[in-house]
């Protein structure tokens, strides 16, 4: 039974009001059952550190404690968020050493909190520019992924790369299993290239996509349940010997119903992340083993792979001096990624008026606060930043319009144009800050300057505030 349990990594979710306390009884039951580790979702660094310490002390086997890089740069993680730019922003600098050093910084931050695996890097080759991918060219993505994996795993943190055999053509629909109709030649020439590089770099785990691939499995079976994709392609043709990983929660969301861990393991998955119900999945795994729909050798093979990879992790916790160096350097990198989309230099002086175009009020408030903190970082008073609904005649400085890209931008584009026009009528210039990929920036011809900060995250908006005062 313990070998079966080792194949499951349940989620531990942070409660903003109660922390991890409500989850602790389930965590202890999971440890008693012998689960292979946990996926930590949210939380502060201090709380995660305490949680991972409890897990390590209570577990008999080496547990995998995985975390997403986005958690490490969230507002609640620590007093000053880890300033990690999106993958596309990092790649835009076209410097392999930057990719490696960012990966090292993320890995060190994870280790400092007691985590030994990260759900990164993305190996997808999107058909159109996206901020969560290293680029739209397979060779560029492959090079960046290989550097990231090599650097992060050298710090003692396992990488789980995603999403095999390539999610670049997967639609953004939240429900339903999407079908990728790319030809087999097209997949080999593009989507699979970064995964070959990841395998060559020794990646510990590969996340399997929640999509079906018509050219690779004509049955329409999702990749995480497809024996041809997991067996013939991943294991035989690509020669991968690491962990094949599936996210049961994401798969259930896509498909609209629970997917049994037993079926995933039987198909060739080694680790099942975020099972919906641990007790139910364990019982189903035992039943599948008893009725021989799940082979005992397949279970042993998967459990052995998990143990061997878990034993690769666990390098010493970095010293705090290294943390401070990483923080300073990451903030400099974030500023370097700020991209001029169009327009000319304008001088931003204090006080600064900021109008935020966002789909929700809380997003607008967070964006304005992040920008104001960047002004403070640059040595000025954050109180000199005033959030406004339109330009006023009280100041001569250019109006700063921060745009958090909503799902549909057409209405917001009109709002941006109106804000810029109102500023122009008062004899003021305007600066549009596009919180997305530069290539997806809409027409902002009414602005004197348009820049892209790649993301509406607090670290990138802080970098924008510093950049506007220091560099424009």
N, C-alpha and C positions, 0 to 999 in steps of 0.2 A: 504493500500500500504506500510506503514512503517513496518508492520510486515513482509511483503515479503522481503523488502530491508534488514532487519536485518539478513536475512539468508545468505547474500553475504558478503564476505571479499575480496575486490579487492586487487591486488598487486600494490605496489608503488615501482617503480624501480629507482635505483640510476644511474645517468648519470655521468661518470667520469669527463666529461668536465663541465657540467652545474649543477651538483648536483641534488637536488629534485625539483628545480624551474620549469622545464618543466611539472612535474607531478602535481603541486599544483592546477591548474584549475580543473583537473579531480577529485582530492581529495575533493575539496570544493563541486563539483557537487554530489559526492558520499555522503558526509555528509548531504547535503541538501535533498537528497533522503531518508536518514535514514539508510544507510548501517550499518551492525553490527560491523564494524571495518575494519582493513586493515592488509595485510601481507607486511612487509617491507623487500625489497630485496636489500642488499648492503648499502653502505654509511659509513660515518664517525660517530663516536659516537656523536660529537657535532651537526652534521647535523640531525641525527636521533632524538636527544633530542629536538631540535627546532621543528622538524616535529611533534613528538608525543605531544608536548605541544600545538601546533596549533590544532591538532585533538581533544584533550581533551577539550580545551576551546570552540571549535565550535560545538561539538556534544551534542545533548540533552540527549541521553541515554549513559550508560557506554559502551564505545567502547572497543573491543578486538584489541590490537595491537600486532601482533605475529611476531616473528623473529626466524631465524634458528641459532643454536649455531655456525655454520661455519662462519656466518657473524661477530660474536663477536670476532673471532680469526683471521680474515682476516688482510692482511697487511695494509689496508687503515683505519681500524677501529679506531686505535689511534696510537700514536707514538711508543709504544711498544705493540706488539700483545698479546692478552690474550692467555696464554700458556695452552691450553686445549688439552690433548692427545686424540687420537681416542678412541672409546668405547672399542675396544679389548685391547688396551694398558692399559687403566684404570683397566679393569677386570683382566689383567694378574697379578696385584699386590695382588689379592685375599684378599682384605681388604674392608669390607663394609663401614668403616668410610671414606676411600678414595673416594668411589663412592658418598657418601652423601656430602662430603665437596666440591668435584668438582661440583656437582649439585647446591649446595648453591652458589658457586662462579659464575657459569654461570647465575643463577637466579638474583643475585645481580647486575651483569654487565648489564643484560637486564633491570632491574628496574632503574638502574642509567641513562639509555637512555630513560626511559619512556615507555618501552614495558612491557606488563603484561602477555604475553604468549610466550612459546618457542615450536618449532616444534621438540620435543624430549620427551622421549628417544626412541631409536629403540628397539622394542620388538621381532625382527625377530630371528629365530634360523636357521642360514645357514647350508647347508649340508657340505660345505667345509669352512675352516677358512677365515674370512673376517675382515678387520679392522673396519668396520662400525657397527659391532655387538658385543655384550658383550661375546659371546662365541658360541660354537656349541652344548652345552648341555642345554636342556630346563630349568633344575633346576637352573643352573648358571645364565642364562639370566633372568629368573623370579626374582631371588633374587636381582640382580643388578637393574632391572627396578623398582621394588617396592621401593628400597632404594632411587633411583634417584627421583622418583615422590614424595615420602613423603618429602624429603629434599627440593626440589625446590618449591613445593606448599606451604610449611611452610614459605617460603620467600615471599609469595604473588604473585607468578607467575604460571599461569596455564600451565599444560603439555599437549601436543597433541602427544600421543604415536603412533607409526606406526609399521607395516602396517597390519591391521586385514584382514583376520584371520591368517596371517602369510605369509611373503614374502621370507622366507628362501629358498624355492625351486623355486622361480621365476627367470627366466633367465635374463641376462643382455641386451637382445635385446632392442634397443631404440624405435622400432616401432612394432605395432601389439600387441593385447591383449594376453599375455601368458596364457596357461592353466596349472594349477597345478594338476597333476594326482595322488597325494598322497591319500591314502585311508582315509576314515573317521576316522578309528581307529588311523591311523598314525598322522593325524592332531590333534586329541584330546590328544594323548599321548605326542606330542612334540610342534607343532606350537601354539596351544591355551594355553599352560601352562603359558607363560609370560603374556598373556592378562588376565587370571584369576587373577594373582598376581597384575597386574596394576589396575584392577577393585576393588580388595580388598583394594588397597592403595588409592582409591578415585580419580583416574585420571580424569581430567576435560574433556578431549577429546580423541577420538581414531580415527586416520586416517585410512581410508579404502583403501585396496590395489587395484592397477590397474591391476587386474588379475582375471581370472575365476577359479573356483574350482569345478572340475567335481564331486567329491564325495559329495559336499554340495548343488550344484545346477546343475542338469543334463542338464539344458537348455543352459549352456555355457555363461550365462549372467555375465558380470564383477561384482565383489563383491559390488562395490559402487552402482550398479543398481539392485542388487539381493534382492528381498523381503525375500526369505528363509534365506539368510545369515544375513541380517540386522534385520529382524523381529524375525524369529524363533530362530536363533542361538544367536545373540548378545543381543537382548532384553529379550526374553523369557527364553532360557536355561541358559545364563550367568547372567541374571538379571541386565544388565548395564542400568544405568539411566542418564549417562552423554551425551556429544555431540558426535554424529557420524559425522565425517568430511570427505569430499571428496575434492580432488584437481582437479579442472576442467581443468587446463592447462596441468597437467601431463597426465590426462585421454585422453585429445584430442591428445596429442603427441603420446601416445601409439596407440590409435584407428585410428588416421589419419583424424579425423573430430571432429567438436564441439559436445559436449554432453550437452544437455539442463539442466540448473539448475532445471527447473520444473520437469524433469524426475527424477533427483537425489533426490529431496525433496519428491516427490511422493513415491519413493521406500523406504524412511526411513532416508535419510541424513538430518541432522539438519543445518550444516554449509557448504557452498560451497566456498572453497578458490580459489583465482585467476580466477574468471570468465573471459572469453575471451573478452567480450564486456558487460559492466554493463548495458547500456541502452537497449540493445537487450534482455538481460536476464531478466531484470525487466518487460519489455513488455510481454515476453513469460510467466513469472510467473503470471501476471495479466490475460492474456488470458486463461491460464490453470485453474485458479481459476474460471473465468467466465463460461468456458465450462465444469466445474466440472470434468476435468481429474486430478485436484489437489484438495484435500479435505481441506476445511477451518480449520477443527479441527487439521489436520496434520500440517498445517502452524502454528497455534497457539501453538501447542505442541512444535514444533521446536524453535519458537521465545521465548517461556518461558524458555526452557532449555538454550538458549544462554544468556538470561538476567540473570538468576540465576547464571550461571558460571561466567559471567563477573563481577557480584557483589562480587564474592569470591576473586577477585584479587584487587590489588591496595594498597599493604602494603607500608609504608614510604620508601623513597629513602635511601639507605645505606650511611653511612658517608664515607668520603674519606679514613680515617684510615683503615677501613675494606677492602677497595679496595686494598690498598697497601699490607696489610697482605695476601690477596688472591693471588695477583700477585707473591709474593715471594714464597709462598707455592706451587702454581701451577708449577712454574719453577723447584722446587725441585722434584715434582712428575714426571714431564716430564723426568728429568734425571733418576729417578728410573725405568722408564719403558724401557729405552734402554736395549736391550737384546743381549747377546752374542749368536750367532748362532753356530759358530764353530771356532776353532783355538786357539791360545794362546795369552797371553798378549804381547803387543809390546809397546815400548816407543815412543810416538809421541813428537817430539821436533820442535822448530822453526828454520828456516822458514818451513812452511807446503805447499806442492804442492797438489792441488786438481784437479782431473779430473772428470768431470761430464758426465754420460751417461744418456741422456734423449732424448725423441722423438722430442722436440722442443727447439729452441735456447733460448726462453724466460724462459722456465722451467730450463734450465741449468744455466742461469745467476742468477735466483732467488735462486736456490739451493746453488750455490757458495757463494752468498751474505749472505744467512742465516747461513751457516757454519762459515763464517768469523766473523759474529756478535757474534756467540757463543764463538769463540776464544777471542774476545774482552771482553765478559762477564766474561771470566776466568781470566781477568786481563792482557792480552797480547795485542799487537798491531794488529788490524785487517789487517793492511798492510803487515803483515808477512805471510798472506795466499795468495798464487799465484795460479791462475787458469791456468792449463796447459792442453795440448792435449795428452802429454805423459810424462813419467818420464824423468828427466834430470840428468846430472852428477853433478849438482851444489850443491846438498844437500844430506845429509845422512839420513834424517828423512824418515820414511815410506811414500810411496805414498798413499794418501787417494782417493779412488774411490767411488764417490757418485752415486748411481743408482736409478733414478726415474723410477719406473716400467712402461714401455709402454704397449700398448695393446698386442703386440706380443714380447716376450722377447728373442726369439731364436737368432736373429741377435745381440742384445745387449749383450747377454751372451758371444758370441764370442769376442765382443769388450772388455768386462771386462777381459776375460782370456788373451787377447793380452796385455792389459795395465799391468796386474800383471806380465806377462812373461817379458815384457820390463823392468820393475823395477827390477826383479830378475837378469836379465843379467847385470845390473849396480851394483849388490850387495846390492840392497835395498829391504826392506820388503814392503808389501802393506796391507792396511786396506780397506775392502769393507764395505760401509754403504748402506744397503738395505732399501729403503724408502717404506717398505711394511710390511706385516705380517711375523713374523719369520718363520712360517710354510710353507710359499710360496717362501722362498728364494731359488734361483737356485743354482746349483753346482758352488761354488767359491773356489775349492780346491787349486787354484794357489795363493790364498791370505793367508797371515799369520794369519789374524783375519777377521772374518765377523761378523758384528753387524747389528741389525735391529732397525730402529728408527720409524717404523710403518707408517710414513706419510712423504711426501715431503713438508709439511707445514713449514713456517718459524720458528714457535716456536719449532718444533721437531728437525729441523736442528740446531737451536741455542743450544738446549739441547745436541745434539750430539757433537758439538764443545767443550762445557764445559766438557762433560763426557770424551772425549778423552784426554784432558789435565790434568784433575783432577783425573781420576780413573783408567786409563790404565797404 
